[in-house]
Amino acid sequence: MPVLTPLAATGLVVVMIGAAVTHARRKEHQMILGNLVLLALAAVVARGRFGPYSF
């Protein structure tokens, strides 16, 4: 089901935002970079799969 790909990517974006906030609160600043990389990749997939011109 192709519709699940953008929904899963959007869910992963939300999870990575929560993970970055949690690492910031625990003062684990090195881990935030990894969260942001995964967040960016998931956001690219979500953006590319939603809409009339999805790839």
C-alpha positions as CSV (number, residue, x, y, z in Angstrom):
1,M,0.0,0.0,0.0
2,P,1.8,3.1,-1.2
3,V,-0.2,5.4,1.0
4,L,1.6,4.0,4.1
5,T,5.0,5.3,3.1
6,P,4.4,9.0,3.6
7,L,2.4,8.3,6.8
8,A,5.2,6.2,8.2
9,A,7.7,8.9,7.3
10,T,5.6,11.6,9.0
11,G,5.3,9.4,12.1
12,L,9.1,9.0,12.1
13,V,9.5,12.8,11.9
14,V,7.3,13.2,15.0
15,V,9.3,10.5,16.8
16,M,12.7,12.1,15.9
17,I,11.4,15.5,17.1
18,G,10.6,13.9,20.4
19,A,13.9,12.2,20.6
20,A,15.8,15.4,19.9
21,V,13.9,17.2,22.6
22,T,14.5,14.4,25.1
23,H,18.3,14.4,24.3
24,A,18.3,18.2,24.7
25,R,16.7,17.9,28.1
26,R,19.2,15.3,29.2
27,K,22.0,17.4,27.9
28,E,23.1,14.7,25.4
29,H,24.0,17.2,22.7
30,Q,26.1,14.7,20.6
31,M,23.0,12.6,20.0
32,I,20.9,15.4,18.7
33,L,22.8,15.5,15.5
34,G,21.9,11.9,14.7
35,N,18.3,12.7,15.4
36,L,18.3,15.7,13.1
37,V,19.9,13.7,10.2
38,L,17.2,11.0,10.5
39,L,14.5,13.7,10.8
40,A,15.7,15.4,7.6
41,L,15.8,12.1,5.7
42,A,12.3,11.2,6.9
43,A,11.0,14.7,6.0
44,V,12.4,14.4,2.5
45,V,10.6,11.1,2.0
46,A,7.4,12.4,3.5
47,R,7.5,15.6,1.3
48,G,8.4,13.6,-1.8
49,R,5.6,11.1,-1.3
50,F,2.7,13.5,-0.5
51,G,0.9,15.5,-3.1
52,P,0.0,15.3,-6.7
53,Y,3.6,15.3,-8.0
54,S,5.0,12.6,-5.7
55,F,7.8,10.5,-6.9
